[in-house]
């Protein structure tokens, strides 16, 4: 699915570039299959939610450091987050946003974090 999604985005970007009055669209592809949402957040944010699902042999927040922080000094006006995390295995708790637990707590925090990090206006 990831490859076809990327192809579709590229085609959309190419169609838009044919018109003078359409602002340019930059596409950044940072997808990685089989990851957990925790790996795309900083540790402080992860630990603010109860029942975060990080195992001992996880890559910690590698994707946060390498693929989120890489774009801190720019403004990203929108992004697509394809729901494909690996949180449904290993008895991870899907959680409850009101109780600040599990995935349901982490998803809004991911949005808040990325909005904050990617909001530098030139």
C-alpha positions in Angstrom: 0.0 0.0 0.0 2.8 2.4 0.8 4.2 2.3 -2.7 0.9 3.0 -4.3 0.2 5.9 -1.8 3.5 7.4 -2.7 2.8 7.0 -6.4 -0.5 8.8 -6.0 1.0 11.7 -4.1 3.7 12.1 -6.8 1.0 12.1 -9.5 -1.0 14.7 -7.6 2.1 16.9 -7.1 2.9 16.7 -10.8 -0.7 17.6 -11.9 -0.6 20.7 -9.6 2.7 21.8 -11.1 1.1 22.2 -14.5 -0.9 25.3 -13.4 0.7 28.6 -12.7 -1.7 29.7 -9.9 -1.2 26.5 -7.9 1.4 26.8 -5.1 4.1 24.1 -5.3 3.8 21.0 -3.2 6.8 19.3 -1.7 6.6 15.6 -0.9 8.6 14.0 1.8 8.4 10.2 2.1 9.4 8.9 5.6 7.3 5.8 5.8 8.6 2.7 7.6 6.5 -0.5 8.0 6.0 -2.4 11.2 6.7 0.5 13.6 4.9 1.6 16.7 3.6 5.1 17.3 6.0 5.4 20.3 9.0 5.3 17.9 7.8 8.5 16.2 7.6 10.5 19.5 10.2 11.8 22.0 10.5 9.9 25.2 9.0 12.6 27.4 5.8 12.5 25.3 5.7 8.8 25.3 6.1 8.5 29.1 3.3 11.1 29.6 0.8 8.5 28.5 0.1 5.5 30.7 0.5 2.1 29.1 2.9 3.1 26.3 4.1 0.0 24.5 7.8 0.0 24.3 9.7 -3.3 24.6 13.3 -3.7 25.7 14.6 -4.4 22.2 12.8 -1.5 20.5 14.6 1.1 18.5 13.4 3.6 21.1 12.6 6.9 19.3 14.9 6.4 16.4 12.3 7.5 13.8 11.6 10.6 15.8 15.3 11.5 15.9 16.0 10.6 12.2 12.7 11.4 10.4 10.8 13.9 12.5 13.6 16.1 13.9 15.2 16.3 10.4 12.5 18.8 9.4 12.4 21.0 12.5 13.7 24.2 10.9 10.9 24.4 8.3 7.2 24.8 8.1 5.1 21.8 7.0 1.5 22.7 6.5 0.1 19.2 6.2 1.0 15.6 6.4 -0.6 12.2 5.9 -0.3 9.7 8.7 -1.3 6.3 7.4 -2.6 4.2 10.3 -0.2 1.3 10.1 1.6 1.0 13.4 2.5 -2.2 15.0 0.7 -1.4 18.2 -1.9 -4.1 17.9 0.6 -6.9 18.5 2.5 -7.8 21.7 -0.6 -7.1 23.9 -0.2 -3.3 23.5 -3.1 -1.3 25.1 -5.1 0.7 22.6 -6.1 2.9 25.5 -8.4 5.7 26.3 -7.7 9.4 25.6 -9.7 10.6 28.7 -7.6 8.3 30.9 -4.4 9.3 29.1 -3.5 5.7 28.3 -2.1 3.8 25.4 -2.5 4.6 21.7 -5.5 6.8 22.2 -3.4 9.1 24.3 -0.4 9.0 22.0 -2.1 9.9 18.7 -3.3 13.4 19.8 0.2 14.0 21.3 1.8 13.1 18.1 -0.3 15.6 16.2 0.5 18.3 18.8 4.2 17.6 18.8 4.5 17.6 15.0 2.5 20.8 14.7 4.8 22.5 17.2 8.0 21.2 15.7 7.1 21.9 12.1 5.7 25.5 12.5 8.7 27.7 11.7 7.5 30.4 9.4 10.2 31.9 7.1 
